[in-house]
């Protein structure tokens, strides 16, 4: 008869006891031991999780300290620069307050992948230019050669400098920088557009200086500005649109009828004011601010100026008003000069003029049928034309920027209009067979939008506005729209030797030009759209109209800009009341040097 293998009490056998302890039924028959096991499990989990959380907390704290150090370093450099110009306005205590709780953004792997694809697109565009058109202004990708439409100033190189730097393409940036140092000369018998040369070349040089602190860029910028200054030697101080860089002869081309163009004369202020701030020489600022002062003396009640202005009288010569070609960036710069000066009392009149123009813009806004797309019409005299340029798609971003400093109800209105216009601009792209936008659109009753001029030249305005809306609202929808547009560029415009525009967005026929602004603006704004908002933060930088970021430097301890002995002439009571409301916000502490302190 076999004996059972029962062990005496207190004996041990790993071969029989431990398997029993691992079986659930053992604890179900012994509830006290089950309770003890649960207590032990929960206690151990709490200890381990607490240690994990502590490590995470310290990692986040380290990131916060690191970001704070970077912010303080940047502002300390700004203080030193301001101190050299006699305009320092921040104390270390103020800097500590402003950056006490820096915003930490967790990386999104999807956005990181999108950003890397945009970076790869930039590398393809740059490498193609480098291979086939080095030193020329722009690349002709289909014929694989360069062209000089900007006097051989290397427009693509200068336009690309800050994009390369921001994207971390260091090797490519250094080659571009060395070309500027060794080859860029301005003593040329070339009739230059003051506008294009200012926004692309002067703006690109200043931005590169602000990003890198390499003095060579500032020296080159000052050399160029000195050659452009004679353009302002008219009887009113309103600049001519064209100047010969070699001789200094300034004039207006025949196609303008002798007039200066609104967008040209009103889109030099950021660059020339910035140059005065960085060099300490006020002559650049004085020239461009006198232009706006002249316009302000007879500024229309609705704030909307026609696109042609006489340099002799300072008065409009035709009645066409538009937020598209030849009008657009005048309104953009009214707002951005206010931002560039850090929204101080010195630059308040720019903000006032901008708000007055936005009131006038409301009278141009209409809706299509049947879908109700919001668009900005054009006006000639009393007649309205239901046409909108893709160029006007900068407006949603401008309105979004203008929310800060506005009264609460106005900020809500600006954002609502911005969202509606952005939807229209996105559909400029999505409504065509190629998913790329035409140059302009007409809105006919019952037909919504119809492509007018059908070419696409790689313009940036829509993705620019999407970037601002993403940063303001945090709505990932705007990132998705930007991704749709980027994919369309990749499908339709990318070829082995670079990127091209389309002659017709309905057929997909390609042109033979890679615009320098595709590298300066379109790809940069797409990259920033998919980047954390701490990359070129908008409370420290302002973009010129070619997407070159310039560091914000407070304007204090100087006379209020645009004022003279005829103060108030041509300024409506509406704008004066808005100024009073803004001042009340400042006094109540809602706005502090233009930043929300709540």
Secondary structure, 3 states (H helix, E strand, C coil): CCCCCCCCCCCCCCCCHHHHHCCHHHHHCCHHHHHHHHHHHHHHHHHHHHHHHHHHHHHHHHHHHHHHHHHHHHHHHHHHHHHHHCCCCCCHHHHHHHCCCCCCCCCCHHHHHHHHHHHHHHHHHHHHHHHHCCCCCEEECCCCEEECCCCCCCHHHHHHHHHHHHCCCHHHHHHHHHHHHHHCCCCCCCEEEHHHHHHHHHHHHHHHHHHHCCHHHHHHHHHHHHHHHHHHCCCCCCCCCEEECCCCCEECCHHHCCCEEHHHHCCCHHHHHHHHHHHCCCHHHHHHHHHHHHHHHCCCCCCCCCCEECCCCCCECCCEECCCCCCHHHHHHHHHHHHHCCCCHHHHHHHHHHHHHHHHHHCCEEECCCCCCEEECEEECCEEECEEEHHHHHHHHHHHHCCCCCCHHHHHHHHHHHHHHHHHHHHHHHCCCCCCCCCEEEEECCCEEEECCCCECCCCHHHHHHHHHHHHHCCCHHHHHHHHHHHHHHHHCEECCEECCECCCCCCCECCCECHHHHHHHHHHHHHHCCCCCCCCCCCEEECCCCCEEECCCCCCCCCCCCCCCCCCCCCHHHHHHHHHHHHHHHCCCEECCEECC
